[in-house]
Amino acid sequence: MYLLEQYEDRGEKTFTLPLNRNELADFLYVSRPALSREIGRMRDEEIIDFYRTSIKLMF
């Protein structure tokens, strides 16, 4: 949901997250390893692509 909200706010499929992974994990109330694991799964399922704080939605 967070990534979709960022997409809707910007209107572009590629955007830079305003938070680093530690901050994003805290914001979402999850551990950083769990967040990284889910981001990796979304990449493996070709839902997103990413490099550091840049995210590209693949739909």
mmCIF file of the N, C-alpha and C atoms, coordinates in Angstrom:
data_MODEL
# 
_entry.id   MODEL 
# 
loop_
_atom_site.group_PDB 
_atom_site.id 
_atom_site.type_symbol 
_atom_site.label_atom_id 
_atom_site.label_alt_id 
_atom_site.label_comp_id 
_atom_site.label_asym_id 
_atom_site.label_entity_id 
_atom_site.label_seq_id 
_atom_site.pdbx_PDB_ins_code 
_atom_site.Cartn_x 
_atom_site.Cartn_y 
_atom_site.Cartn_z 
_atom_site.occupancy 
_atom_site.B_iso_or_equiv 
_atom_site.pdbx_formal_charge 
_atom_site.auth_seq_id 
_atom_site.auth_comp_id 
_atom_site.auth_asym_id 
_atom_site.auth_atom_id 
_atom_site.pdbx_PDB_model_num 
ATOM 1   N N  . MET A 1 1  ? 0.826  -1.188  0.000   1.00 0.00 ? 1  MET A N  1 
ATOM 2   C CA . MET A 1 1  ? 0.000  0.000   0.000   1.00 0.00 ? 1  MET A CA 1 
ATOM 3   C C  . MET A 1 1  ? 0.873  1.256   0.000   1.00 0.00 ? 1  MET A C  1 
ATOM 4   N N  . TYR A 1 2  ? 1.954  1.217   0.771   1.00 0.00 ? 2  TYR A N  1 
ATOM 5   C CA . TYR A 1 2  ? 2.819  2.399   0.838   1.00 0.00 ? 2  TYR A CA 1 
ATOM 6   C C  . TYR A 1 2  ? 3.375  2.751   -0.540  1.00 0.00 ? 2  TYR A C  1 
ATOM 7   N N  . LEU A 1 3  ? 3.819  1.758   -1.284  1.00 0.00 ? 3  LEU A N  1 
ATOM 8   C CA . LEU A 1 3  ? 4.373  2.019   -2.616  1.00 0.00 ? 3  LEU A CA 1 
ATOM 9   C C  . LEU A 1 3  ? 3.300  2.543   -3.563  1.00 0.00 ? 3  LEU A C  1 
ATOM 10  N N  . LEU A 1 4  ? 2.091  2.022   -3.455  1.00 0.00 ? 4  LEU A N  1 
ATOM 11  C CA . LEU A 1 4  ? 1.002  2.524   -4.301  1.00 0.00 ? 4  LEU A CA 1 
ATOM 12  C C  . LEU A 1 4  ? 0.661  3.968   -3.945  1.00 0.00 ? 4  LEU A C  1 
ATOM 13  N N  . GLU A 1 5  ? 0.700  4.305   -2.674  1.00 0.00 ? 5  GLU A N  1 
ATOM 14  C CA . GLU A 1 5  ? 0.445  5.688   -2.262  1.00 0.00 ? 5  GLU A CA 1 
ATOM 15  C C  . GLU A 1 5  ? 1.518  6.625   -2.825  1.00 0.00 ? 5  GLU A C  1 
ATOM 16  N N  . GLN A 1 6  ? 2.766  6.184   -2.798  1.00 0.00 ? 6  GLN A N  1 
ATOM 17  C CA . GLN A 1 6  ? 3.839  6.997   -3.360  1.00 0.00 ? 6  GLN A CA 1 
ATOM 18  C C  . GLN A 1 6  ? 3.631  7.193   -4.861  1.00 0.00 ? 6  GLN A C  1 
ATOM 19  N N  . TYR A 1 7  ? 3.218  6.135   -5.541  1.00 0.00 ? 7  TYR A N  1 
ATOM 20  C CA . TYR A 1 7  ? 2.934  6.206   -6.978  1.00 0.00 ? 7  TYR A CA 1 
ATOM 21  C C  . TYR A 1 7  ? 1.796  7.190   -7.246  1.00 0.00 ? 7  TYR A C  1 
ATOM 22  N N  . GLU A 1 8  ? 0.727  7.097   -6.481  1.00 0.00 ? 8  GLU A N  1 
ATOM 23  C CA . GLU A 1 8  ? -0.422 7.986   -6.685  1.00 0.00 ? 8  GLU A CA 1 
ATOM 24  C C  . GLU A 1 8  ? -0.063 9.441   -6.400  1.00 0.00 ? 8  GLU A C  1 
ATOM 25  N N  . ASP A 1 9  ? 0.757  9.675   -5.378  1.00 0.00 ? 9  ASP A N  1 
ATOM 26  C CA . ASP A 1 9  ? 1.163  11.041  -5.057  1.00 0.00 ? 9  ASP A CA 1 
ATOM 27  C C  . ASP A 1 9  ? 2.015  11.656  -6.155  1.00 0.00 ? 9  ASP A C  1 
ATOM 28  N N  . ARG A 1 10 ? 2.877  10.861  -6.766  1.00 0.00 ? 10 ARG A N  1 
ATOM 29  C CA . ARG A 1 10 ? 3.804  11.379  -7.767  1.00 0.00 ? 10 ARG A CA 1 
ATOM 30  C C  . ARG A 1 10 ? 3.288  11.233  -9.197  1.00 0.00 ? 10 ARG A C  1 
ATOM 31  N N  . GLY A 1 11 ? 2.447  10.228  -9.433  1.00 0.00 ? 11 GLY A N  1 
ATOM 32  C CA . GLY A 1 11 ? 1.927  10.005  -10.777 1.00 0.00 ? 11 GLY A CA 1 
ATOM 33  C C  . GLY A 1 11 ? 2.927  9.366   -11.716 1.00 0.00 ? 11 GLY A C  1 
ATOM 34  N N  . GLU A 1 12 ? 4.015  8.826   -11.178 1.00 0.00 ? 12 GLU A N  1 
ATOM 35  C CA . GLU A 1 12 ? 5.041  8.176   -11.992 1.00 0.00 ? 12 GLU A CA 1 
ATOM 36  C C  . GLU A 1 12 ? 5.359  6.807   -11.417 1.00 0.00 ? 12 GLU A C  1 
ATOM 37  N N  . LYS A 1 13 ? 5.705  5.868   -12.276 1.00 0.00 ? 13 LYS A N  1 
ATOM 38  C CA . LYS A 1 13 ? 6.024  4.521   -11.821 1.00 0.00 ? 13 LYS A CA 1 
ATOM 39  C C  . LYS A 1 13 ? 7.418  4.405   -11.225 1.00 0.00 ? 13 LYS A C  1 
ATOM 40  N N  . THR A 1 14 ? 8.279  5.363   -11.498 1.00 0.00 ? 14 THR A N  1 
ATOM 41  C CA . THR A 1 14 ? 9.623  5.374   -10.921 1.00 0.00 ? 14 THR A CA 1 
ATOM 42  C C  . THR A 1 14 ? 9.718  6.571   -9.982  1.00 0.00 ? 14 THR A C  1 
ATOM 43  N N  . PHE A 1 15 ? 10.136 6.312   -8.766  1.00 0.00 ? 15 PHE A N  1 
ATOM 44  C CA . PHE A 1 15 ? 10.240 7.386   -7.780  1.00 0.00 ? 15 PHE A CA 1 
ATOM 45  C C  . PHE A 1 15 ? 11.281 7.020   -6.735  1.00 0.00 ? 15 PHE A C  1 
ATOM 46  N N  . THR A 1 16 ? 11.712 8.021   -6.002  1.00 0.00 ? 16 THR A N  1 
ATOM 47  C CA . THR A 1 16 ? 12.668 7.837   -4.921  1.00 0.00 ? 16 THR A CA 1 
ATOM 48  C C  . THR A 1 16 ? 11.908 7.861   -3.603  1.00 0.00 ? 16 THR A C  1 
ATOM 49  N N  . LEU A 1 17 ? 12.148 6.880   -2.773  1.00 0.00 ? 17 LEU A N  1 
ATOM 50  C CA . LEU A 1 17 ? 11.491 6.840   -1.471  1.00 0.00 ? 17 LEU A CA 1 
ATOM 51  C C  . LEU A 1 17 ? 12.033 7.956   -0.584  1.00 0.00 ? 17 LEU A C  1 
ATOM 52  N N  . PRO A 1 18 ? 11.158 8.624   0.157   1.00 0.00 ? 18 PRO A N  1 
ATOM 53  C CA . PRO A 1 18 ? 11.625 9.694   1.036   1.00 0.00 ? 18 PRO A CA 1 
ATOM 54  C C  . PRO A 1 18 ? 12.282 9.174   2.310   1.00 0.00 ? 18 PRO A C  1 
ATOM 55  N N  . LEU A 1 19 ? 12.196 7.876   2.556   1.00 0.00 ? 19 LEU A N  1 
ATOM 56  C CA . LEU A 1 19 ? 12.753 7.267   3.759   1.00 0.00 ? 19 LEU A CA 1 
ATOM 57  C C  . LEU A 1 19 ? 13.788 6.217   3.380   1.00 0.00 ? 19 LEU A C  1 
ATOM 58  N N  . ASN A 1 20 ? 14.810 6.053   4.220   1.00 0.00 ? 20 ASN A N  1 
ATOM 59  C CA . ASN A 1 20 ? 15.725 4.939   3.994   1.00 0.00 ? 20 ASN A CA 1 
ATOM 60  C C  . ASN A 1 20 ? 15.063 3.663   4.542   1.00 0.00 ? 20 ASN A C  1 
ATOM 61  N N  . ARG A 1 21 ? 15.697 2.527   4.367   1.00 0.00 ? 21 ARG A N  1 
ATOM 62  C CA . ARG A 1 21 ? 15.050 1.269   4.768   1.00 0.00 ? 21 ARG A CA 1 
ATOM 63  C C  . ARG A 1 21 ? 14.792 1.173   6.270   1.00 0.00 ? 21 ARG A C  1 
ATOM 64  N N  . ASN A 1 22 ? 15.709 1.674   7.071   1.00 0.00 ? 22 ASN A N  1 
ATOM 65  C CA . ASN A 1 22 ? 15.480 1.651   8.520   1.00 0.00 ? 22 ASN A CA 1 
ATOM 66  C C  . ASN A 1 22 ? 14.274 2.507   8.895   1.00 0.00 ? 22 ASN A C  1 
ATOM 67  N N  . GLU A 1 23 ? 14.204 3.694   8.326   1.00 0.00 ? 23 GLU A N  1 
ATOM 68  C CA . GLU A 1 23 ? 13.080 4.584   8.604   1.00 0.00 ? 23 GLU A CA 1 
ATOM 69  C C  . GLU A 1 23 ? 11.773 4.004   8.084   1.00 0.00 ? 23 GLU A C  1 
ATOM 70  N N  . LEU A 1 24 ? 11.808 3.409   6.902   1.00 0.00 ? 24 LEU A N  1 
ATOM 71  C CA . LEU A 1 24 ? 10.610 2.804   6.332   1.00 0.00 ? 24 LEU A CA 1 
ATOM 72  C C  . LEU A 1 24 ? 10.139 1.626   7.177   1.00 0.00 ? 24 LEU A C  1 
ATOM 73  N N  . ALA A 1 25 ? 11.057 0.804   7.635   1.00 0.00 ? 25 ALA A N  1 
ATOM 74  C CA . ALA A 1 25 ? 10.697 -0.324  8.501   1.00 0.00 ? 25 ALA A CA 1 
ATOM 75  C C  . ALA A 1 25 ? 10.058 0.187   9.788   1.00 0.00 ? 25 ALA A C  1 
ATOM 76  N N  . ASP A 1 26 ? 10.624 1.224   10.374  1.00 0.00 ? 26 ASP A N  1 
ATOM 77  C CA . ASP A 1 26 ? 10.030 1.804   11.586  1.00 0.00 ? 26 ASP A CA 1 
ATOM 78  C C  . ASP A 1 26 ? 8.638  2.357   11.297  1.00 0.00 ? 26 ASP A C  1 
ATOM 79  N N  . PHE A 1 27 ? 8.488  3.053   10.178  1.00 0.00 ? 27 PHE A N  1 
ATOM 80  C CA . PHE A 1 27 ? 7.198  3.635   9.790   1.00 0.00 ? 27 PHE A CA 1 
ATOM 81  C C  . PHE A 1 27 ? 6.133  2.556   9.625   1.00 0.00 ? 27 PHE A C  1 
ATOM 82  N N  . LEU A 1 28 ? 6.533  1.417   9.047   1.00 0.00 ? 28 LEU A N  1 
ATOM 83  C CA . LEU A 1 28 ? 5.590  0.318   8.785   1.00 0.00 ? 28 LEU A CA 1 
ATOM 84  C C  . LEU A 1 28 ? 5.472  -0.661  9.957   1.00 0.00 ? 28 LEU A C  1 
ATOM 85  N N  . TYR A 1 29 ? 6.221  -0.407  11.026  1.00 0.00 ? 29 TYR A N  1 
ATOM 86  C CA . TYR A 1 29 ? 6.210  -1.278  12.215  1.00 0.00 ? 29 TYR A CA 1 
ATOM 87  C C  . TYR A 1 29 ? 6.603  -2.720  11.889  1.00 0.00 ? 29 TYR A C  1 
ATOM 88  N N  . VAL A 1 30 ? 7.653  -2.864  11.083  1.00 0.00 ? 30 VAL A N  1 
ATOM 89  C CA . VAL A 1 30 ? 8.208  -4.183  10.770  1.00 0.00 ? 30 VAL A CA 1 
ATOM 90  C C  . VAL A 1 30 ? 9.716  -4.111  10.987  1.00 0.00 ? 30 VAL A C  1 
ATOM 91  N N  . SER A 1 31 ? 10.344 -5.264  11.075  1.00 0.00 ? 31 SER A N  1 
ATOM 92  C CA . SER A 1 31 ? 11.798 -5.272  11.218  1.00 0.00 ? 31 SER A CA 1 
ATOM 93  C C  . SER A 1 31 ? 12.439 -4.974  9.859   1.00 0.00 ? 31 SER A C  1 
ATOM 94  N N  . ARG A 1 32 ? 13.641 -4.451  9.891   1.00 0.00 ? 32 ARG A N  1 
ATOM 95  C CA . ARG A 1 32 ? 14.336 -4.150  8.642   1.00 0.00 ? 32 ARG A CA 1 
ATOM 96  C C  . ARG A 1 32 ? 14.588 -5.404  7.814   1.00 0.00 ? 32 ARG A C  1 
ATOM 97  N N  . PRO A 1 33 ? 15.026 -6.518  8.436   1.00 0.00 ? 33 PRO A N  1 
ATOM 98  C CA . PRO A 1 33 ? 15.214 -7.733  7.625   1.00 0.00 ? 33 PRO A CA 1 
ATOM 99  C C  . PRO A 1 33 ? 13.916 -8.205  6.952   1.00 0.00 ? 33 PRO A C  1 
ATOM 100 N N  . ALA A 1 34 ? 12.788 -8.087  7.655   1.00 0.00 ? 34 ALA A N  1 
ATOM 101 C CA . ALA A 1 34 ? 11.509 -8.496  7.070   1.00 0.00 ? 34 ALA A CA 1 
ATOM 102 C C  . ALA A 1 34 ? 11.155 -7.588  5.892   1.00 0.00 ? 34 ALA A C  1 
ATOM 103 N N  . LEU A 1 35 ? 11.389 -6.289  6.041   1.00 0.00 ? 35 LEU A N  1 
ATOM 104 C CA . LEU A 1 35 ? 11.125 -5.351  4.952   1.00 0.00 ? 35 LEU A CA 1 
ATOM 105 C C  . LEU A 1 35 ? 11.999 -5.675  3.745   1.00 0.00 ? 35 LEU A C  1 
ATOM 106 N N  . SER A 1 36 ? 13.279 -5.878  3.973   1.00 0.00 ? 36 SER A N  1 
ATOM 107 C CA . SER A 1 36 ? 14.195 -6.201  2.869   1.00 0.00 ? 36 SER A CA 1 
ATOM 108 C C  . SER A 1 36 ? 13.807 -7.509  2.188   1.00 0.00 ? 36 SER A C  1 
ATOM 109 N N  . ARG A 1 37 ? 13.384 -8.483  2.968   1.00 0.00 ? 37 ARG A N  1 
ATOM 110 C CA . ARG A 1 37 ? 12.957 -9.765  2.412   1.00 0.00 ? 37 ARG A CA 1 
ATOM 111 C C  . ARG A 1 37 ? 11.730 -9.582  1.510   1.00 0.00 ? 37 ARG A C  1 
ATOM 112 N N  . GLU A 1 38 ? 10.766 -8.785  1.936   1.00 0.00 ? 38 GLU A N  1 
ATOM 113 C CA . GLU A 1 38 ? 9.559  -8.565  1.136   1.00 0.00 ? 38 GLU A CA 1 
ATOM 114 C C  . GLU A 1 38 ? 9.867  -7.753  -0.119  1.00 0.00 ? 38 GLU A C  1 
ATOM 115 N N  . ILE A 1 39 ? 10.739 -6.768  -0.001  1.00 0.00 ? 39 ILE A N  1 
ATOM 116 C CA . ILE A 1 39 ? 11.133 -5.998  -1.181  1.00 0.00 ? 39 ILE A CA 1 
ATOM 117 C C  . ILE A 1 39 ? 11.838 -6.917  -2.181  1.00 0.00 ? 39 ILE A C  1 
ATOM 118 N N  . GLY A 1 40 ? 12.676 -7.813  -1.678  1.00 0.00 ? 40 GLY A N  1 
ATOM 119 C CA . GLY A 1 40 ? 13.338 -8.793  -2.539  1.00 0.00 ? 40 GLY A CA 1 
ATOM 120 C C  . GLY A 1 40 ? 12.353 -9.730  -3.212  1.00 0.00 ? 40 GLY A C  1 
ATOM 121 N N  . ARG A 1 41 ? 11.348 -10.157 -2.486  1.00 0.00 ? 41 ARG A N  1 
ATOM 122 C CA . ARG A 1 41 ? 10.317 -11.031 -3.076  1.00 0.00 ? 41 ARG A CA 1 
ATOM 123 C C  . ARG A 1 41 ? 9.547  -10.315 -4.170  1.00 0.00 ? 41 ARG A C  1 
ATOM 124 N N  . MET A 1 42 ? 9.215  -9.043  -3.920  1.00 0.00 ? 42 MET A N  1 
ATOM 125 C CA . MET A 1 42 ? 8.501  -8.279  -4.949  1.00 0.00 ? 42 MET A CA 1 
ATOM 126 C C  . MET A 1 42 ? 9.368  -8.111  -6.195  1.00 0.00 ? 42 MET A C  1 
ATOM 127 N N  . ARG A 1 43 ? 10.676 -7.956  -6.009  1.00 0.00 ? 43 ARG A N  1 
ATOM 128 C CA . ARG A 1 43 ? 11.585 -7.879  -7.166  1.00 0.00 ? 43 ARG A CA 1 
ATOM 129 C C  . ARG A 1 43 ? 11.622 -9.216  -7.901  1.00 0.00 ? 43 ARG A C  1 
ATOM 130 N N  . ASP A 1 44 ? 11.736 -10.312 -7.157  1.00 0.00 ? 44 ASP A N  1 
ATOM 131 C CA . ASP A 1 44 ? 11.794 -11.632 -7.769  1.00 0.00 ? 44 ASP A CA 1 
ATOM 132 C C  . ASP A 1 44 ? 10.512 -11.966 -8.524  1.00 0.00 ? 44 ASP A C  1 
ATOM 133 N N  . GLU A 1 45 ? 9.376  -11.458 -8.039  1.00 0.00 ? 45 GLU A N  1 
ATOM 134 C CA . GLU A 1 45 ? 8.088  -11.679 -8.699  1.00 0.00 ? 45 GLU A CA 1 
ATOM 135 C C  . GLU A 1 45 ? 7.812  -10.632 -9.780  1.00 0.00 ? 45 GLU A C  1 
ATOM 136 N N  . GLU A 1 46 ? 8.808  -9.771  -10.031 1.00 0.00 ? 46 GLU A N  1 
ATOM 137 C CA . GLU A 1 46 ? 8.742  -8.728  -11.050 1.00 0.00 ? 46 GLU A CA 1 
ATOM 138 C C  . GLU A 1 46 ? 7.586  -7.761  -10.833 1.00 0.00 ? 46 GLU A C  1 
ATOM 139 N N  . ILE A 1 47 ? 7.310  -7.477  -9.570  1.00 0.00 ? 47 ILE A N  1 
ATOM 140 C CA . ILE A 1 47 ? 6.320  -6.462  -9.210  1.00 0.00 ? 47 ILE A CA 1 
ATOM 141 C C  . ILE A 1 47 ? 6.995  -5.097  -9.171  1.00 0.00 ? 47 ILE A C  1 
ATOM 142 N N  . ILE A 1 48 ? 8.238  -5.086  -8.674  1.00 0.00 ? 48 ILE A N  1 
ATOM 143 C CA . ILE A 1 48 ? 9.019  -3.855  -8.607  1.00 0.00 ? 48 ILE A CA 1 
ATOM 144 C C  . ILE A 1 48 ? 10.446 -4.137  -9.047  1.00 0.00 ? 48 ILE A C  1 
ATOM 145 N N  . ASP A 1 49 ? 11.154 -3.069  -9.323  1.00 0.00 ? 49 ASP A N  1 
ATOM 146 C CA . ASP A 1 49 ? 12.604 -3.114  -9.487  1.00 0.00 ? 49 ASP A CA 1 
ATOM 147 C C  . ASP A 1 49 ? 13.123 -1.987  -8.615  1.00 0.00 ? 49 ASP A C  1 
ATOM 148 N N  . PHE A 1 50 ? 14.318 -2.130  -8.078  1.00 0.00 ? 50 PHE A N  1 
ATOM 149 C CA . PHE A 1 50 ? 14.821 -1.085  -7.201  1.00 0.00 ? 50 PHE A CA 1 
ATOM 150 C C  . PHE A 1 50 ? 16.330 -1.008  -7.240  1.00 0.00 ? 50 PHE A C  1 
ATOM 151 N N  . TYR A 1 51 ? 16.811 0.162   -6.881  1.00 0.00 ? 51 TYR A N  1 
ATOM 152 C CA . TYR A 1 51 ? 18.233 0.395   -6.654  1.00 0.00 ? 51 TYR A CA 1 
ATOM 153 C C  . TYR A 1 51 ? 18.310 1.428   -5.541  1.00 0.00 ? 51 TYR A C  1 
ATOM 154 N N  . ARG A 1 52 ? 18.825 1.002   -4.408  1.00 0.00 ? 52 ARG A N  1 
ATOM 155 C CA . ARG A 1 52 ? 18.902 1.841   -3.210  1.00 0.00 ? 52 ARG A CA 1 
ATOM 156 C C  . ARG A 1 52 ? 17.520 2.371   -2.852  1.00 0.00 ? 52 ARG A C  1 
ATOM 157 N N  . THR A 1 53 ? 17.287 3.689   -2.940  1.00 0.00 ? 53 THR A N  1 
ATOM 158 C CA . THR A 1 53 ? 15.976 4.232   -2.572  1.00 0.00 ? 53 THR A CA 1 
ATOM 159 C C  . THR A 1 53 ? 15.090 4.501   -3.773  1.00 0.00 ? 53 THR A C  1 
ATOM 160 N N  . SER A 1 54 ? 15.544 4.141   -4.962  1.00 0.00 ? 54 SER A N  1 
ATOM 161 C CA . SER A 1 54 ? 14.750 4.327   -6.176  1.00 0.00 ? 54 SER A CA 1 
ATOM 162 C C  . SER A 1 54 ? 13.938 3.063   -6.433  1.00 0.00 ? 54 SER A C  1 
ATOM 163 N N  . ILE A 1 55 ? 12.634 3.247   -6.648  1.00 0.00 ? 55 ILE A N  1 
ATOM 164 C CA . ILE A 1 55 ? 11.701 2.139   -6.879  1.00 0.00 ? 55 ILE A CA 1 
ATOM 165 C C  . ILE A 1 55 ? 11.043 2.328   -8.235  1.00 0.00 ? 55 ILE A C  1 
ATOM 166 N N  . LYS A 1 56 ? 10.916 1.240   -8.977  1.00 0.00 ? 56 LYS A N  1 
ATOM 167 C CA . LYS A 1 56 ? 10.168 1.271   -10.240 1.00 0.00 ? 56 LYS A CA 1 
ATOM 168 C C  . LYS A 1 56 ? 9.082  0.208   -10.161 1.00 0.00 ? 56 LYS A C  1 
ATOM 169 N N  . LEU A 1 57 ? 7.836  0.621   -10.290 1.00 0.00 ? 57 LEU A N  1 
ATOM 170 C CA . LEU A 1 57 ? 6.719  -0.319  -10.305 1.00 0.00 ? 57 LEU A CA 1 
ATOM 171 C C  . LEU A 1 57 ? 6.630  -0.924  -11.698 1.00 0.00 ? 57 LEU A C  1 
ATOM 172 N N  . MET A 1 58 ? 6.477  -2.229  -11.766 1.00 0.00 ? 58 MET A N  1 
ATOM 173 C CA . MET A 1 58 ? 6.559  -2.937  -13.049 1.00 0.00 ? 58 MET A CA 1 
ATOM 174 C C  . MET A 1 58 ? 5.193  -3.279  -13.658 1.00 0.00 ? 58 MET A C  1 
ATOM 175 N N  . PHE A 1 59 ? 4.124  -2.675  -13.186 1.00 0.00 ? 59 PHE A N  1 
ATOM 176 C CA . PHE A 1 59 ? 2.813  -2.996  -13.761 1.00 0.00 ? 59 PHE A CA 1 
ATOM 177 C C  . PHE A 1 59 ? 2.432  -2.007  -14.820 1.00 0.00 ? 59 PHE A C  1 
# 
